[in-house]
Amino acid sequence: MRSRRAAWAPSAFLGLCCAALAAHAGEEGQSPSAAELALLARARPSVVRVRLRDARFGDVTTQRHAVVVRQDGLLVLAGSPPSPTATLTAVFADGRELRARLVASDPETALTLVRVPTSGLVPIPGG
């Protein structure tokens, strides 16, 4: 797994930075700069909402965000790794919902690779 991690870690890091920027832009009464707004606009097509549903825990549905790292449907999901029995659904900005499958997870970094059966996605800028 070490070699795969090295291949996607920089893209994942950039995606998480974009998410952090989105969360903190305009903090403390300051308006986001034009550069921050431009970065968010470029990152937006690469951000995907992921619903996780696991019947083992009372059929609870949670939601997280992921970033597209490759056009062929590879996403990086942040947060503790989902249960292998969880059902993952990727929800795209255009309204499409696709079933996602768990590829690999790294509990140490709290990052998970998931894949959706599609192509032509927009990878996170710099990914």
LOFINU-188773 format. One record per residue: residue in one letter; residue number from 0; x, y, z of N, C-alpha, C in turn. Coordinates in nm, 4 decimals, padded with zeros to 6 digits, m for minus. Each point is the difference from the previous one (the first is absolute). Layout:
{node a, NUM, {X, Y, Z}, {X, Y, Z}, {X, Y, Z}}
...
***
This chain:
{node m, 0, {00.0825, m00.1202, 00.0000}, {m00.0825, 00.1202, 00.0000}, {00.0862, 00.1256, 00.0000}}
{node r, 1, {00.1209, m00.0084, 00.0474}, {00.0858, 00.1173, 00.0105}, {00.0168, 00.0710, m00.1344}}
{node s, 2, {00.0237, m00.0730, m00.1092}, {00.0217, 00.0641, m00.1287}, {m00.1280, 00.0665, m00.0512}}
{node r, 3, {m00.1149, m00.0610, 00.0211}, {m00.1255, 00.0626, m00.0419}, {m00.0248, 00.1281, 00.0772}}
{node r, 4, {00.0283, m00.0026, 00.1292}, {m00.0217, 00.1183, 00.0828}, {00.0812, 00.1167, m00.0534}}
{node a, 5, {00.1236, m00.0252, m00.0381}, {00.0859, 00.1059, m00.0508}, {m00.0577, 00.0609, m00.1271}}
{node a, 6, {m00.0684, m00.0795, m00.0803}, {m00.0547, 00.0491, m00.1260}, {m00.1170, 00.0952, 00.0204}}
{node w, 7, {m00.0833, m00.0218, 00.1021}, {m00.1174, 00.0849, 00.0142}, {00.0067, 00.0963, 00.1165}}
{node a, 8, {00.0983, m00.0123, 00.0876}, {00.0071, 00.0859, 00.1181}, {00.0078, 00.1489, m00.0323}}
{node p, 9, {00.0829, 00.0450, m00.0990}, {00.0033, 00.1441, m00.0274}, {m00.1346, 00.0536, m00.0467}}
{node s, 10, {m00.0709, m00.0750, m00.0830}, {m00.1310, 00.0449, m00.0465}, {m00.0979, 00.0074, 00.1152}}
{node a, 11, {00.0037, m00.0996, 00.0861}, {m00.0888, m00.0009, 00.1154}, {00.0294, 00.1192, 00.0901}}
{node f, 12, {00.1278, 00.0277, 00.0206}, {00.0384, 00.1120, 00.0839}, {m00.0537, 00.1308, m00.0574}}
{node l, 13, {00.0136, 00.0174, m00.1318}, {m00.0506, 00.1206, m00.0627}, {m00.1509, 00.0101, 00.0162}}
{node g, 14, {m00.0680, m00.1115, m00.0174}, {m00.1448, 00.0004, 00.0167}, {m00.0412, 00.0383, 00.1402}}
{node l, 15, {00.0701, m00.0535, 00.0980}, {m00.0320, 00.0338, 00.1387}, {00.0312, 00.1459, 00.0292}}
{node c, 16, {00.1060, 00.0527, m00.0627}, {00.0306, 00.1423, 00.0163}, {m00.1124, 00.0857, m00.0560}}
{node c, 17, {m00.0545, m00.0412, m00.1155}, {m00.1120, 00.0746, m00.0585}, {m00.1201, m00.0030, 00.0929}}
{node a, 18, {m00.0248, m00.1159, 00.0600}, {m00.1122, m00.0114, 00.0928}, {00.0216, 00.0897, 00.1214}}
{node a, 19, {00.1227, 00.0039, 00.0501}, {00.0307, 00.0855, 00.1144}, {m00.0156, 00.1468, m00.0365}}
{node l, 20, {00.0444, 00.0353, m00.1196}, {m00.0144, 00.1377, m00.0450}, {m00.1475, 00.0383, m00.0080}}
{node a, 21, {m00.0796, m00.0918, m00.0518}, {m00.1440, 00.0271, m00.0100}, {m00.0609, 00.0214, 00.1373}}
{node a, 22, {00.0455, m00.0786, 00.0973}, {m00.0553, 00.0096, 00.1345}, {00.0421, 00.1287, 00.0703}}
{node h, 23, {00.1173, 00.0531, m00.0345}, {00.0533, 00.1149, 00.0727}, {00.0000, 00.1309, m00.0778}}
{node a, 24, {m00.0385, m00.0053, m00.1272}, {m00.0042, 00.1236, m00.0776}, {m00.1010, 00.0950, 00.0634}}
{node g, 25, {00.0399, 00.1223, 00.0163}, {m00.0892, 00.0998, 00.0577}, {m00.0093, m00.0088, 00.1509}}
{node e, 26, {00.0894, m00.0742, 00.0632}, {m00.0003, m00.0160, 00.1446}, {00.0279, 00.1342, 00.0681}}
{node e, 27, {m00.0495, 00.0165, 00.1176}, {00.0231, 00.1173, 00.0837}, {m00.0408, 00.1302, m00.0687}}
{node g, 28, {m00.1111, m00.0043, m00.0725}, {m00.0522, 00.1207, m00.0608}, {00.0722, 00.0453, m00.1246}}
{node q, 29, {00.1016, m00.0737, m00.0442}, {00.0727, 00.0392, m00.1206}, {m00.0632, m00.0665, m00.1216}}
{node s, 30, {m00.0082, 00.0730, m00.1063}, {m00.0503, m00.0565, m00.1244}, {00.1116, m00.0797, m00.0662}}
{node p, 31, {m00.0360, m00.1096, m00.0673}, {00.1036, m00.0753, m00.0708}, {00.0581, 00.0851, m00.1128}}
{node s, 32, {00.1293, m00.0197, m00.0262}, {00.0658, 00.0748, m00.1067}, {m00.0446, m00.0538, m00.1355}}
{node a, 33, {00.0290, 00.0745, m00.1033}, {m00.0332, m00.0435, m00.1364}, {00.0728, m00.1297, m00.0331}}
{node a, 34, {00.1221, m00.0147, 00.0469}, {00.0770, m00.1223, m00.0261}, {m00.0640, m00.1199, 00.0705}}
{node e, 35, {m00.0481, 00.0204, 00.1230}, {m00.0666, m00.1087, 00.0718}, {m00.1289, m00.0403, m00.0698}}
{node l, 36, {m00.0753, 00.0981, m00.0447}, {m00.1244, m00.0290, m00.0707}, {00.0271, m00.0717, m00.1318}}
{node a, 37, {00.1066, 00.0390, m00.0691}, {00.0359, m00.0663, m00.1259}, {00.0408, m00.1449, 00.0251}}
{node l, 38, {00.0733, m00.0248, 00.1084}, {00.0407, m00.1370, 00.0340}, {m00.1229, m00.0854, 00.0300}}
{node l, 39, {m00.0923, 00.0549, 00.0747}, {m00.1220, m00.0742, 00.0304}, {m00.0801, m00.0297, m00.1259}}
{node a, 40, {m00.0074, 00.0958, m00.0908}, {m00.0740, m00.0206, m00.1250}, {00.0645, m00.1111, m00.0832}}
{node r, 41, {00.1336, m00.0048, m00.0026}, {00.0691, m00.1057, m00.0763}, {m00.0166, m00.1355, 00.0669}}
{node a, 42, {m00.0082, m00.0040, 00.1324}, {m00.0099, m00.1266, 00.0725}, {m00.1414, m00.0567, 00.0008}}
{node r, 43, {m00.0986, 00.0848, m00.0112}, {m00.1403, m00.0431, 00.0156}, {m00.0399, m00.1203, m00.0849}}
{node p, 44, {00.0341, m00.0061, m00.1294}, {m00.0420, m00.1167, m00.0797}, {00.0641, m00.1310, 00.0457}}
{node s, 45, {00.1016, 00.0093, 00.0839}, {00.0716, m00.1185, 00.0455}, {m00.0444, m00.0492, 00.1364}}
{node v, 46, {m00.0913, 00.0711, 00.0627}, {m00.0472, m00.0376, 00.1329}, {m00.1288, m00.0808, m00.0144}}
{node v, 47, {m00.0039, m00.1133, 00.0688}, {m00.1120, m00.0930, m00.0093}, {m00.0512, m00.0282, 00.1408}}
{node r, 48, {m00.1315, 00.0000, 00.0161}, {m00.0598, m00.0383, 00.1280}, {m00.0138, m00.1523, m00.0003}}
{node v, 49, {00.0330, m00.0635, 00.1105}, {m00.0110, m00.1462, 00.0096}, {m00.0878, m00.0339, 00.1196}}
{node r, 50, {m00.1077, m00.0758, m00.0284}, {m00.0869, m00.0498, 00.1066}, {00.0450, m00.1397, 00.0368}}
{node l, 51, {00.0109, m00.0250, 00.1305}, {00.0368, m00.1314, 00.0507}, {m00.1162, m00.0540, 00.0811}}
{node r, 52, {m00.0415, m00.1192, m00.0329}, {m00.1124, m00.0621, 00.0708}, {00.0419, m00.1392, 00.0435}}
{node d, 53, {m00.0204, m00.0291, 00.1269}, {00.0407, m00.1301, 00.0529}, {m00.1106, m00.0556, 00.0888}}
{node a, 54, {m00.0593, m00.1091, m00.0439}, {m00.1096, m00.0628, 00.0735}, {00.0465, m00.0549, 00.1351}}
{node r, 55, {00.1280, m00.0302, 00.0131}, {00.0501, m00.0533, 00.1270}, {m00.0140, 00.1006, 00.1141}}
{node f, 56, {m00.0099, 00.1283, m00.0346}, {m00.0094, 00.1035, 00.1022}, {m00.1365, 00.0660, m00.0016}}
{node g, 57, {m00.1044, m00.0800, m00.0145}, {m00.1355, 00.0528, 00.0028}, {m00.0402, 00.0723, m00.1271}}
{node d, 58, {00.0628, m00.0362, m00.1102}, {m00.0314, 00.0587, m00.1299}, {00.0236, 00.1509, m00.0009}}
{node v, 59, {00.0996, 00.0444, 00.0724}, {00.0348, 00.1414, 00.0093}, {00.0701, 00.0438, m00.1285}}
{node t, 60, {m00.0382, 00.1158, m00.0510}, {00.0653, 00.0569, m00.1175}, {00.0800, 00.1213, 00.0441}}
{node t, 61, {00.1270, 00.0029, m00.0377}, {00.0846, 00.1155, 00.0264}, {00.0458, 00.0557, m00.1340}}
{node q, 62, {00.0562, 00.1176, 00.0062}, {00.0438, 00.0653, m00.1228}, {00.1404, 00.0540, 00.0177}}
{node r, 63, {00.0810, m00.0159, m00.1038}, {00.1354, 00.0558, m00.0025}, {00.0247, 00.0592, m00.1376}}
{node h, 64, {00.1165, 00.0559, m00.0162}, {00.0385, 00.0543, m00.1298}, {00.1278, m00.0678, m00.0470}}
{node a, 65, {00.0103, m00.0090, m00.1300}, {00.1176, m00.0586, m00.0636}, {00.0416, 00.0919, m00.1136}}
{node v, 66, {00.1207, m00.0222, m00.0494}, {00.0467, 00.0734, m00.1172}, {00.0381, m00.0999, m00.1084}}
{node v, 67, {m00.0247, 00.0391, m00.1230}, {00.0370, m00.0808, m00.1158}, {00.1507, 00.0154, m00.0201}}
{node v, 68, {00.0705, m00.1133, m00.0090}, {00.1436, 00.0068, m00.0244}, {00.0386, m00.0534, m00.1380}}
{node r, 69, {m00.0910, m00.0730, m00.0641}, {00.0249, m00.0473, m00.1363}, {m00.1304, 00.0019, m00.0779}}
{node q, 70, {00.0104, 00.0242, m00.1293}, {m00.1177, 00.0066, m00.0860}, {m00.0779, m00.1304, m00.0037}}
{node d, 71, {00.0658, m00.1114, 00.0288}, {m00.0640, m00.1314, m00.0140}, {m00.0834, m00.0413, 00.1211}}
{node g, 72, {m00.0308, 00.0933, 00.0892}, {m00.0906, m00.0298, 00.1101}, {00.0646, m00.0255, 00.1346}}
{node l, 73, {00.1288, 00.0281, 00.0145}, {00.0670, m00.0192, 00.1280}, {m00.0159, 00.1249, 00.0857}}
{node l, 74, {m00.0500, m00.0199, 00.1231}, {m00.0252, 00.1091, 00.0935}, {00.0769, m00.0246, 00.1290}}
{node v, 75, {00.0333, 00.1079, 00.0702}, {00.0583, m00.0102, 00.1338}, {m00.1023, 00.0544, 00.0980}}
{node l, 76, {m00.0364, m00.0838, 00.0947}, {m00.0977, 00.0324, 00.1035}, {00.0749, 00.0274, 00.1297}}
{node a, 77, {m00.0300, 00.1115, 00.0637}, {00.0646, 00.0345, 00.1259}, {m00.0838, m00.0483, 00.1174}}
{node g, 78, {00.0668, m00.0327, 00.1082}, {m00.0676, m00.0448, 00.1210}, {00.0325, m00.1449, 00.0297}}
{node s, 79, {m00.0458, m00.0469, 00.1129}, {00.0300, m00.1382, 00.0369}, {m00.0520, m00.0942, m00.1082}}
{node p, 80, {00.0722, m00.1092, m00.0247}, {m00.0418, m00.0921, m00.1063}, {m00.1401, m00.0548, 00.0250}}
{node p, 81, {m00.0817, m00.0057, m00.1055}, {m00.1337, m00.0572, 00.0163}, {00.0072, m00.1501, 00.0237}}
{node s, 82, {m00.1029, m00.0527, 00.0585}, {m00.0101, m00.1437, 00.0205}, {m00.0030, m00.0696, m00.1355}}
{node p, 83, {00.0637, m00.1167, m00.0103}, {m00.0049, m00.0742, m00.1269}, {m00.1420, m00.0387, m00.0411}}
{node t, 84, {m00.0930, 00.0002, 00.0944}, {m00.1387, m00.0350, m00.0321}, {m00.0856, 00.1222, m00.0356}}
{node a, 85, {00.0564, 00.1177, 00.0094}, {m00.0748, 00.1221, m00.0296}, {m00.0306, 00.0100, m00.1496}}
{node t, 86, {m00.1130, 00.0591, m00.0313}, {m00.0365, 00.0328, m00.1373}, {00.0397, 00.1443, m00.0234}}
{node l, 87, {00.0804, 00.0249, m00.1032}, {00.0476, 00.1339, m00.0304}, {m00.0659, 00.0486, m00.1285}}
{node t, 88, {m00.0530, 00.1207, 00.0041}, {m00.0617, 00.0613, m00.1170}, {00.0643, 00.1363, m00.0217}}
{node a, 89, {00.0589, 00.0200, m00.1180}, {00.0602, 00.1283, m00.0353}, {m00.1068, 00.0869, m00.0650}}
{node v, 90, {m00.0114, 00.1241, 00.0480}, {m00.0979, 00.0944, m00.0525}, {00.0778, 00.1167, m00.0616}}
{node f, 91, {m00.0143, 00.0154, m00.1311}, {00.0753, 00.1011, m00.0730}, {m00.0776, 00.1304, m00.0084}}
{node a, 92, {00.0707, 00.1092, m00.0295}, {m00.0609, 00.1327, m00.0061}, {m00.1126, 00.0065, m00.1025}}
{node d, 93, {00.0073, m00.0829, m00.1046}, {m00.1046, 00.0010, m00.1024}, {m00.1212, m00.0849, 00.0383}}
{node g, 94, {00.0021, m00.0572, 00.1211}, {m00.1129, m00.0785, 00.0487}, {00.0126, m00.1506, m00.0201}}
{node r, 95, {00.0983, m00.0442, m00.0776}, {00.0181, m00.1441, m00.0191}, {00.0348, m00.0668, 00.1320}}
{node e, 96, {m00.0534, m00.1190, 00.0196}, {00.0325, m00.0812, 00.1163}, {00.0505, m00.1341, m00.0508}}
{node l, 97, {00.1206, m00.0366, 00.0405}, {00.0604, m00.1260, m00.0419}, {00.0477, m00.0782, 00.1207}}
{node r, 98, {m00.0195, m00.1284, m00.0047}, {00.0498, m00.0881, 00.1062}, {00.1521, 00.0009, m00.0049}}
{node a, 99, {00.0626, 00.0170, 00.1135}, {00.1465, 00.0010, 00.0090}, {00.0447, m00.1249, 00.0737}}
{node r, 100, {00.1202, m00.0453, m00.0325}, {00.0535, m00.1159, 00.0715}, {00.1316, 00.0373, 00.0663}}
{node l, 101, {00.0220, m00.0588, 00.1151}, {00.1212, 00.0208, 00.0766}, {00.1171, m00.0668, m00.0722}}
{node v, 102, {00.1085, 00.0737, m00.0217}, {00.1194, m00.0535, m00.0651}, {00.1067, m00.0298, 00.1045}}
{node a, 103, {00.0317, 00.0984, 00.0816}, {00.1027, m00.0156, 00.1035}, {m00.0192, 00.1097, 00.1034}}
{node s, 104, {00.0446, m00.0265, 00.1209}, {m00.0077, 00.1034, 00.1028}, {00.1269, m00.0021, 00.0830}}
{node d, 105, {00.0284, 00.1142, 00.0586}, {00.1177, 00.0149, 00.0845}, {m00.0441, 00.0659, 00.1309}}
{node p, 106, {m00.0263, m00.0794, 00.1039}, {m00.0457, 00.0574, 00.1269}, {00.0988, 00.1008, 00.0593}}
{node e, 107, {00.1284, m00.0155, m00.0304}, {00.1014, 00.0904, 00.0541}, {m00.0206, 00.1438, m00.0483}}
{node t, 108, {m00.0366, 00.0163, m00.1275}, {m00.0216, 00.1338, m00.0554}, {m00.1475, 00.0365, m00.0100}}
{node a, 109, {m00.0885, m00.0945, 00.0304}, {m00.1454, 00.0187, m00.0087}, {m00.0433, 00.0357, m00.1424}}
{node l, 110, {00.0647, m00.0638, m00.0975}, {m00.0361, 00.0188, m00.1396}, {m00.0402, m00.1343, m00.0599}}
{node t, 111, {m00.0976, 00.0043, m00.0892}, {m00.0510, m00.1216, m00.0637}, {m00.0135, 00.0243, m00.1499}}
{node l, 112, {00.0426, m00.0971, m00.0777}, {m00.0216, 00.0042, m00.1442}, {m00.1301, m00.0710, m00.0314}}
{node v, 113, {m00.0845, 00.0641, m00.0792}, {m00.1224, m00.0631, m00.0484}, {m00.0060, 00.0199, m00.1514}}
{node r, 114, {m00.0730, m00.0874, m00.0661}, {m00.0129, 00.0080, m00.1457}, {m00.1472, m00.0003, m00.0373}}
{node v, 115, {m00.0327, 00.0850, m00.0985}, {m00.1338, 00.0022, m00.0572}, {00.0099, m00.0451, m00.1452}}
{node p, 116, {m00.1030, m00.0689, m00.0500}, {00.0044, m00.0537, m00.1361}, {m00.0347, 00.1063, m00.1046}}
{node t, 117, {00.0921, 00.0920, m00.0230}, {m00.0218, 00.1038, m00.0985}, {00.1363, 00.0493, m00.0477}}
{node s, 118, {m00.0018, 00.0849, m00.0990}, {00.1229, 00.0617, m00.0486}, {m00.0316, 00.1436, m00.0363}}
{node g, 119, {00.1033, 00.0738, m00.0330}, {m00.0187, 00.1388, m00.0381}, {m00.0182, 00.0957, 00.1162}}
{node l, 120, {00.0361, m00.0446, 00.1195}, {m00.0100, 00.0893, 00.1158}, {00.1102, 00.1041, m00.0039}}
{node v, 121, {m00.0170, 00.1071, 00.0759}, {00.0972, 00.1082, 00.0045}, {00.0847, m00.0176, 00.1258}}
{node p, 122, {00.1290, m00.0390, m00.0153}, {00.0857, m00.0144, 00.1179}, {00.0261, 00.1350, 00.0667}}
{node i, 123, {00.0285, m00.0054, 00.1294}, {00.0299, 00.1202, 00.0756}, {00.1181, 00.0717, m00.0665}}
{node p, 124, {m00.0033, 00.1310, m00.0127}, {00.1116, 00.0706, m00.0644}, {00.1328, m00.0319, 00.0674}}
{node g, 125, {00.0977, m00.0279, m00.0805}, {00.1324, m00.0340, 00.0501}, {00.0145, m00.1462, 00.0317}}
{node g, 126, {m00.1080, m00.0800, m00.0155}, {00.0022, m00.1419, 00.0321}, {00.0579, m00.0854, m00.1075}}
***
